[in-house]
Amino acid sequence: MSFFECQSQRRAEKEYLAYDTTSISSYSELIRHVKNGKNKDLETLPQINLALVFGEKSMLPAYFRKLPGNIPDVSTIRKLLRDVQFLNLKKVKLVLDRGFYSADNVDDLYRSHYKFIVGTRCNILFVSGLLDKVRESIKDYTNFSVDQDVYCTGSMEKWPYRERNAAGQVVSTEDRRIYVHIYYNALRAEQEKAEFIRDLAIAERSLKDGTASAAQRDSCKQYFVTKETPVRGMQFEQNEQAVRDHVRNFGYFILLSNEVKDPKEALELYRNKDVIEKAFSNLKNRLDMRRTAVSSSENLEGKLFVQYVALIFVSAIHQVMKKNDLYRNFTMQTFLDELDIIERFDYDGKRLHYSEITKKQEALYTHFDLKPPNML
């Protein structure tokens, strides 16, 4: 925590911080945080969850913590807000995907005086009526954003903020200003519809041949009316109204913000949170964290911290490589391999020296404003 606190003093004050979680599978039966939960890599192993805060402007990680594997995303916000207060981050701005949305979480963000952009589902009561009002008009060409490749519109609304006491009871209510941004992507709508129809057809076929999973049986129960006759056996008739109600929101998505008025700007900031997805990819693939690969909670604490520090280096190297167009000739691995062959020789009582360094290797050091080893 001391490391995080010192690091937080280097944060950009106007920076949006992306927050997300990922799951890391484990075979260990001795780590307390390893639990069965919703695995984001679709694996069947128990897991821990890892929460990460990442700066969209600095492109560097700001904070992490481990969570039990059975904790859902929506339950983690309140603890995050307490941690952010401890780290003394100034003018906090958070970007959260819709898995973190709840009315309580939005109230907590207001209560903490934090700026935010958060995704939400189309069927929640607060936005469903607003979506119905613009469901057709949003498709007008004047609402199309060429840069973001979506139709979009936004409006300022009143959020029904609830103040709670220490016991969690509502003691007062008042309206707070909030911007509701609604988006429509026609291509995404068709893709979602095609996937839904295909999955429904597979579920129907599986139910008929007796191989349906619990999820497929629930899906058939929701979207089909089943009839059984002595002659024709089990028959399925599509519940057309249920299907229409489900597909009508395909292609739409919604963002809420208490700061950003422009829907195009809000979407750009929201899409920038893919930096955290890249960070998770670096952790799991480049830094070999697909498994905990430790057998005790104490070792896990140490490994996560070392991996977090390594992620800072990887993220910083990535920025320099991108800025200097080094990815044209290198992947990050080949870049590191190019420098890894430089050797240092130490002799007792004598000055150390390095192995031969090529002009190509010297040039790589200059991109980082560093002196090559043979010039130190």
Secondary structure, 3 states (H helix, E strand, C coil): CHHHHHHHCCCCCCCEEEEEEEEEECCCCCCCCCECCCCCCCCCCCEEEEEEEEECCCCCEEEEEEEECCCCHHHCHHHHHHHHHHHCCCCCEEEECHHHCCHHHHHHHHHCCCEEEEEECCCCHHHHHHHHHHCCHHHCHHHEECCCCEEEEEEEEEEEEEEECCCCCEEEEEEEEEEEEEEECHHHHHHHHHHHHHHHHHHHHHHHHCCCCHHHHHHHHHHEEEEEECCCEEEEEECHHHHHHHHCCCCEEEEEECCCCCHHHHHHHHHCCHHHHHHHHHHHHHCCCCECCCCCHHHHHHHHHHHHHHHHHHHHHHHHHHHCCHHHCCCHHHHHHHHHCCCEECCCCCCCEECCCCHHHHHHHHHCCCCCHHHC
